């Protein structure tokens, strides 16, 4: 019975581990950049737009930190470029 309990815990935890690993590369880049530059633990992404502008890959997203701060993240160009981060204060961004 003891081994069955361990197996059940592994089965229950597996989806959580998979969900944490499957984060799209651009979201991981924003999360890492915000943690380093703004001490922000990302809670949620919203209003994301992915597309092509002027022949370049374009990504825009609103990011909510665990401390309730909100940032607008955007990048137009190669994946090696950092995102432009703008904190949304009282005004909408």
Secondary structure, DSSP 8 states (H G I E B T S, - for coil): -HHHHHHHHHHHHHHHHHHHH---HHHHHHHHHHHHHH---EEEEEEEEEEEETTEEEEEEEEEETTS-EEEEEEES-TTS--EEEEE-SS--
